[in-house]
Amino acid sequence: MAFNKRVKIKHLLESGKVGEQIILMGWVRTKRSNKNVSFIALNDGSSINNYQIVADPAIISEDILKSITTGACIKVTGEVVASQGTGQSTEVQASGIAILGEADPEKFPLQPKKHSLEFLREIAHLRMRTNTFGAVFRVRHALAFAVHQYFNDKGFFYIHTPIITASDAEGAGETFKVTTLDIKNPPLTDKGTIDYKQDFFERETNLTVSGQLEGELAAMALSEIYTFGPTFRAENSNTTRHLAEFWMIEPEMAFYDAEDNQDLAEDFLQKVISYALSNCADDLEFLDKRAAEEDATKKAEQRSEMGLLQRLKFVTENRFERITYTQAIDILKNSTPNKKKKFNYLIDNWGVDLQSEHERYLVEKHFKKPVILTDYPKEIKSFYMRQNDDGKTVAAMDILFPGIGEIVGGSQREERLENLNQRMDELNIPKDEMWWYLETRKFGTAPHAGFGLGFERLVQFVTGMGNIRDVIAFPRTPGNAEF
């Protein structure tokens, strides 16, 4: 079959030469025929662009041509010739076509017409064959590559933190339990509680919600590290912004303070988005048009002020505005939507947690650029964040983007043992379970900082997709683990 000699469509479009004899393999998007010739649009996933195959019935048998239907997988042998039509400069004149996999046109669900995203989620095993999802997952790959390239070039070390842990780093309690016990008849202690001593790990364990705490341990030896792996939240939330399984990028840096942390996060976001703009031009141009069409169906007040490509350039070309939480509260309190009671959550007191509508107002209406919010009230932030001298706030930061709100959350970590002990006591966090974390503050503690970025939020921003379920191949959400 000479599979290893096939040419990818992306390569053919970029550097194919008239007169070359080549082998193409891919899936049929469409076929149109007249008495003299059939035109087949072929796609192999390497590019959003299809490639035209010209099949002469005098050369390709009628049986083969009948089997070339939308969704079928074929191998084409032929010569690259100058194209007679518009849209591409070359096409392939087929000298031979083999059917690798048929697709019954009566049953194949992806016929060449517009399908809703809701329908495509029901056939997630096939949806990557559409233009939209092919583009999304090529962009996702480019962003993942750019993440590793960025940190590698900066001298960071990639650390694989555990998927199974005994800690809940966020303290929210929304974890997936991991056990080998018989859930119908678990062993019990004398007090009638489940006897986890008989479990595989001899204690309660769960899927990780974050690699941060283990990342901090590595940073206390290697200085600058990052994690990039799956995390899990058993949050019963059916929104367009939440997943039960998602990927997190979490750098941790020794000898960084809050300002260093903000500088790194801003530079990181601009660089990886710039990489996608440079390397996914065709896909992003398609997604830009798709987003504009979707926007046109919305009410005027819900439409974006900028197109997708404009938003991406807006982020890469503007320095981020940096303000404190206190300054943000003052701006929001005195804003027109707040005074006219247009916000769903009105801002009246210092200390409230900001909602997406507030974050987007600051970015899209007030500053008209990305915003880094700093120095949040300690009551609404996690125990590990460094306490500021005012006794009320912590050295936290959130980065807010247009259209999406918060995309990054981070902080300088609390390196002072006494302060960390006090905060854990205040929040009733069991110190005996976190002894290993506390020991890093006993032996050679150092100022350090880090942040977390939900990878799907980044992919969602860059692709312009409205629902986070459409930027991960097989979304895990309440009641959904089908594929």
HELIX and SHEET records of a PDB file:
HELIX    1   1 PHE A    3  LYS A    5  5                                   3    
HELIX    2   2 ILE A    9  SER A   15  1                                   7    
HELIX    3   3 GLU A   62  SER A   67  1                                   6    
HELIX    4   4 LEU A  117  GLU A  122  1                                   6    
HELIX    5   5 ARG A  127  ARG A  129  5                                   3    
HELIX    6   6 ASN A  131  ASP A  153  1                                  23    
HELIX    7   7 TYR A  196  GLN A  198  5                                   3    
HELIX    8   8 GLN A  212  LEU A  222  1                                  11    
HELIX    9   9 ALA A  258  ASN A  279  1                                  22    
HELIX   10  10 ALA A  281  ALA A  296  1                                  16    
HELIX   11  11 ALA A  300  GLN A  302  5                                   3    
HELIX   12  12 LEU A  308  GLU A  317  1                                  10    
HELIX   13  13 TYR A  325  LYS A  333  1                                   9    
HELIX   14  14 THR A  336  LYS A  339  1                                   4    
HELIX   15  15 SER A  356  ARG A  360  1                                   5    
HELIX   16  16 TYR A  361  PHE A  367  3                                   7    
HELIX   17  17 LYS A  378  ILE A  380  5                                   3    
HELIX   18  18 LEU A  417  GLU A  426  1                                  10    
HELIX   19  19 TRP A  435  LYS A  442  1                                   8    
HELIX   20  20 PHE A  455  THR A  463  1                                   9    
HELIX   21  21 ILE A  468  ASP A  470  5                                   3    
SHEET    1   A 6 GLN A  21  SER A  33  0                                        
SHEET    2   A 6 SER A  38  ASN A  43 -1                                        
SHEET    3   A 6 TYR A  51  ALA A  55 -1                                        
SHEET    4   A 6 THR A  90  GLY A 101  1                                        
SHEET    5   A 6 CYS A  73  ALA A  82 -1                                        
SHEET    6   A 6 GLN A  21  SER A  33 -1                                        
SHEET    1   B 8 PHE A 157  TYR A 158  0                                        
SHEET    2   B 8 GLU A 224  PHE A 232  1                                        
SHEET    3   B 8 GLU A 245  ALA A 254 -1                                        
SHEET    4   B 8 HIS A 448  GLY A 454 -1                                        
SHEET    5   B 8 GLY A 405  GLN A 412 -1                                        
SHEET    6   B 8 THR A 393  PHE A 401 -1                                        
SHEET    7   B 8 VAL A 371  PRO A 377 -1                                        
SHEET    8   B 8 GLU A 321  THR A 324  1                                        
SHEET    1   C 3 ILE A 164  THR A 165  0                                        
SHEET    2   C 3 THR A 205  LEU A 207 -1                                        
SHEET    3   C 3 LYS A 177  VAL A 178 -1                                        
END                                                                             
